[in-house]
Amino acid sequence: MAFGLLMSSPATAGDMSSWEATFNEYYGKIRRIDGGDATSAAREAAKLFDASYLGFLENQGLEKSPPEALHFLIRATAARHFYTHDARDVSTMHAAVRALASAGQDTQSDWDTFFRSLILARDFDQAALVQKRFNDRLPALPSIVIPEERTSAKKALWHVDVTSKSLVRQSVDVSRGMRLVVISHPACRFSRAAMIAFESDPELRGLPVLWVVPPERDLNFDLMGSWNSDHPAVPVRLVDRTSQWNFKHWSTPTFYVLKDGEVVGQGTGWAIDGSSRAGVVDLISQARSADYGTAGEPGQ
């Protein structure tokens, strides 16, 4: 399952301004990007954005831009950020909503788009400020817990703690031994089928398994918490930033075998009828037969 660009579709009929026409043309192209290869998708999204908006950003200050142009710029930049995860996109959106706010022309839609991009960027501090501004008109954020311990060799993941209604940042060391990392999502029926199979199949648990959810524009906190409560043997955790992982594909489910942090095996997809099982078992068996040893439990 590849999670699509979650934005309202542009109008397709009637009179429209040049700003709207530019956005419609750009958005029509960017939504057709194949997100299977994350690197290529990010490159294509940046190329499409530059073709439509780079000249505008270089030649016209945001403070002097008409409000309509900024409304569409925010939406266009959010679409780019969906693929690129580029911090500069967040900065551009922030500057645009501030320019609109200073002129009294900002809308809740502008702030909502910015807020959801902050969630994708894992900028929870800024997201909390935006959420406070609109209170009950934006999704409530869980408490964010970040322990002091930080290690550059470890990957950052977020644990959904339903008891305390918080997201707890955890560091996971994948730099030693073998393990299986699965890009997954409880909302993806193929991921669910794979995780349920792993719950009861010893052959599929031949390596320590880490189930991770790629960053989205919504935390889906209740969904993640419910899944983890109902399936404690196959809990999911949220990826902090995709740039920390040497993964080319983020569609769900994708299976990566890691040896000392490097990808040495990969498989994509899981058939609902279970016919993919043999391929995944073979992937795991080949890794074990290499006799590299295995890592400890996830989180160790």
C-alpha positions in Angstrom: 0.0 0.0 0.0 1.4 3.4 -1.0 -0.2 6.2 1.0 -1.4 8.9 -1.4 -1.4 12.6 -1.3 -4.1 13.6 1.1 -5.2 17.0 -0.1 -8.5 18.3 -1.5 -8.7 18.1 -5.3 -8.6 21.4 -7.2 -11.6 22.8 -9.1 -11.8 21.6 -12.7 -14.4 23.9 -14.2 -15.4 27.5 -14.4 -13.4 30.7 -14.4 -10.2 30.5 -12.5 -7.3 32.8 -11.7 -3.8 32.3 -13.1 -2.7 31.2 -9.6 -5.4 28.5 -9.5 -4.6 27.4 -13.0 -1.0 27.1 -12.2 -1.7 25.1 -9.1 -4.2 22.8 -10.9 -1.7 22.0 -13.6 1.1 21.3 -11.1 -1.2 19.3 -8.8 -2.5 17.2 -11.6 1.1 16.2 -12.4 2.4 15.7 -8.9 -0.5 13.4 -7.8 0.4 11.0 -10.6 3.9 10.4 -9.3 4.7 6.8 -8.6 5.8 6.8 -5.0 7.3 3.3 -5.1 10.8 4.6 -5.4 11.1 7.3 -2.7 14.3 8.9 -4.1 12.9 9.2 -7.7 9.5 10.4 -6.4 11.2 13.2 -4.3 13.3 14.2 -7.3 10.3 14.3 -9.6 8.2 16.3 -7.1 11.0 18.9 -6.7 11.3 19.2 -10.5 7.6 19.8 -10.9 7.5 22.3 -8.1 10.5 24.3 -9.5 9.0 24.4 -12.9 5.8 26.0 -11.6 7.0 28.0 -8.5 10.7 28.6 -8.4 10.5 31.8 -10.5 7.8 33.1 -8.2 9.8 32.4 -5.0 12.9 34.0 -6.5 11.3 37.1 -8.0 8.5 38.0 -5.6 8.7 38.5 -1.9 6.0 36.7 0.1 5.0 39.8 2.0 4.2 41.5 -1.3 2.4 38.6 -2.9 -1.4 38.6 -3.3 -3.2 36.4 -0.7 -4.5 34.1 -3.4 -1.0 33.3 -4.6 0.1 32.4 -1.1 -2.9 30.2 -0.4 -2.0 28.1 -3.5 1.7 28.3 -2.7 1.1 26.7 0.7 -0.9 23.8 -0.9 1.7 23.4 -3.6 4.6 23.3 -1.2 2.8 20.8 1.0 2.4 18.5 -2.0 6.1 18.8 -2.7 6.9 18.1 1.0 4.8 15.0 0.9 7.4 13.4 -1.3 10.6 15.3 -0.5 10.4 15.6 3.4 12.6 18.7 2.8 12.8 21.0 5.8 12.9 24.0 3.4 9.4 23.2 2.4 8.2 23.6 6.0 10.1 26.9 6.2 8.4 28.2 3.0 4.9 27.3 4.3 5.6 28.9 7.6 6.7 32.1 5.9 3.6 32.1 3.7 1.2 31.6 6.6 2.9 34.3 8.6 2.7 36.7 5.7 -1.0 36.0 5.3 -1.6 36.4 9.0 0.2 39.7 9.1 -2.2 40.9 6.4 -5.2 39.4 8.1 -5.8 37.1 5.1 -4.9 33.7 6.7 -7.5 30.9 6.7 -7.9 27.8 8.8 -7.2 25.8 5.6 -3.7 27.4 5.4 -2.9 26.6 9.0 -4.4 23.1 8.7 -2.1 22.3 5.7 0.9 23.7 7.5 0.0 21.8 10.7 -0.2 18.5 8.8 3.1 19.1 7.2 4.6 19.7 10.6 3.3 16.3 11.7 5.0 14.7 8.6 8.2 16.6 9.5 7.9 15.4 13.2 8.2 19.1 14.3 5.9 18.5 17.2 6.9 21.7 19.1 5.8 23.9 16.2 2.7 21.7 15.6 1.7 22.2 19.2 1.8 26.0 18.8 -0.3 25.9 15.7 -2.8 23.5 17.4 -3.1 25.8 20.4 -3.9 28.7 18.0 -7.0 26.8 16.7 -7.7 24.7 19.7 -10.5 22.2 18.9 -10.4 22.9 15.1 -7.2 20.9 14.6 -6.5 17.4 15.8 -5.3 17.2 19.4 -1.7 16.1 19.8 -0.5 13.5 22.3 2.1 14.3 24.9 5.6 14.1 23.4 8.2 12.3 25.5 11.8 12.6 24.5 14.3 10.8 26.8 17.7 12.3 27.3 19.6 9.4 25.8 20.7 10.1 22.2 23.1 8.0 20.1 23.9 8.8 16.5 24.3 5.1 15.6 20.7 4.5 16.6 17.5 5.1 14.7 14.7 7.2 16.2 11.2 5.7 16.4 8.0 6.8 18.2 6.2 4.4 20.6 2.5 4.9 21.0 1.7 4.8 24.7 -2.1 4.6 25.0 -2.0 4.5 28.8 -0.4 7.9 29.1 -1.7 9.1 25.7 1.8 10.0 24.7 4.3 9.5 21.9 7.6 8.3 23.4 10.8 8.7 21.3 12.9 5.5 21.4 16.4 4.8 20.0 16.8 1.5 18.2 20.3 0.2 17.3 20.3 -1.7 14.1 24.0 -1.4 13.5 24.8 -4.9 14.9 23.8 -8.3 13.7 20.8 -9.4 11.6 17.2 -8.2 11.8 14.1 -7.9 9.7 12.6 -4.4 9.3 9.1 -4.2 7.8 7.6 -1.1 6.4 3.9 -1.5 7.4 0.7 0.1 8.5 -2.4 -1.1 10.3 -4.6 0.6 7.8 -3.0 -1.4 5.0 -4.8 -4.8 4.6 -1.8 -6.4 3.1 0.3 -5.3 6.1 -2.3 -6.5 8.5 -2.4 -9.9 6.8 1.4 -10.2 7.0 1.5 -9.1 10.7 -1.2 -11.6 11.7 0.7 -14.3 9.9 3.9 -13.4 11.8 2.0 -13.7 15.1 1.5 -17.4 14.8 4.1 -18.7 12.3 7.5 -19.6 13.9 9.3 -19.8 10.5 8.4 -16.1 9.9 10.0 -15.2 13.2 13.4 -16.5 12.3 14.9 -13.0 12.8 14.1 -10.2 15.3 11.4 -8.2 13.6 10.8 -4.5 13.7 7.4 -3.2 12.3 7.7 0.5 11.4 5.2 3.0 10.0 6.5 5.7 7.6 5.8 9.3 8.4 2.4 10.6 7.4 0.4 13.9 7.6 -1.7 12.4 10.4 -0.4 10.4 13.5 -3.4 8.0 13.5 -2.7 7.7 17.2 -5.8 5.8 18.1 -5.4 3.4 15.2 -1.8 2.6 16.1 -2.6 2.3 19.8 -5.6 0.0 19.1 -3.5 -2.2 16.9 -0.7 -2.5 19.4 -3.2 -3.3 22.2 -4.8 -6.0 20.1 -1.6 -7.4 18.7 1.2 -7.1 21.3 3.3 -9.7 19.4 3.6 -7.4 16.3 3.5 -3.8 17.6 4.2 -1.0 15.2 6.3 2.1 15.9 6.4 5.3 13.9 9.5 6.3 11.9 10.9 9.7 12.9 12.6 10.5 9.7 13.0 8.4 6.5 16.4 10.0 5.9 17.8 7.9 8.9 17.2 4.7 7.0 18.9 3.4 3.9 15.6 2.4 2.3 14.7 3.1 -1.3 11.1 1.9 -1.1 8.5 2.8 1.6 5.4 1.2 0.2 3.6 -1.2 2.6 4.5 -3.9 3.3 8.2 -3.9 2.3 10.6 -6.4 4.0 14.2 -5.4 4.6 16.8 -7.8 6.0 19.6 -5.7 7.7 23.1 -6.9 8.5 25.0 -4.5 10.7 22.7 -1.8 9.5 23.0 -2.4 5.8 20.3 -3.9 3.6 21.3 -7.4 2.4 17.8 -8.6 1.3 14.5 -7.2 0.3 11.0 -8.3 -0.5 7.9 -6.3 -1.3 4.2 -7.1 -0.9 2.1 -9.7 0.9 -0.8 -11.5 -0.8 -4.0 -11.7 1.2 -4.2 -15.5 0.4 -0.8 -16.0 2.1 0.9 -17.1 -1.1 3.7 -14.6 -0.4 4.7 -16.5 2.7 7.2 -18.8 1.0 9.1 -15.9 -0.5 9.4 -14.1 2.9 10.4 -17.4 4.6 13.1 -17.9 1.9 14.3 -14.3 2.5 14.7 -15.0 6.2 16.2 -18.4 5.7 18.9 -17.1 3.3 19.8 -14.4 5.8 20.1 -17.0 8.7 22.1 -19.4 6.6 24.7 -16.7 6.0 25.5 -17.3 9.7 26.0 -13.6 10.5 24.3 -14.0 13.9 21.3 -12.1 15.0 20.6 -8.9 16.9 18.8 -8.6 20.2 15.1 -7.8 20.5 14.0 -4.5 18.9 14.8 -1.6 21.1 17.9 -3.2 22.6 
